[in-house]
Amino acid sequence: MVETSKANDLEPFRYLTYLLEKLPNINFKIHPEVLKDYLPWSKEVQQKCK
């Protein structure tokens, strides 16, 4: 995950923090499609984690 964040020009610590704050509150077992919103190339992740 760290290397993927670096490859997408993100701050690794910010990206991991973002994921650890957001993912526990998401019911991705029922809606797995929401996980795409947390990939390092997603628009919101790019804005919040650079």
Secondary structure, DSSP 8 states (H G I E B T S, - for coil): -HHHHHHTT--HHHHHHHHHHHGGG--TTT-GGGGGGGSTTSHHHHHH--
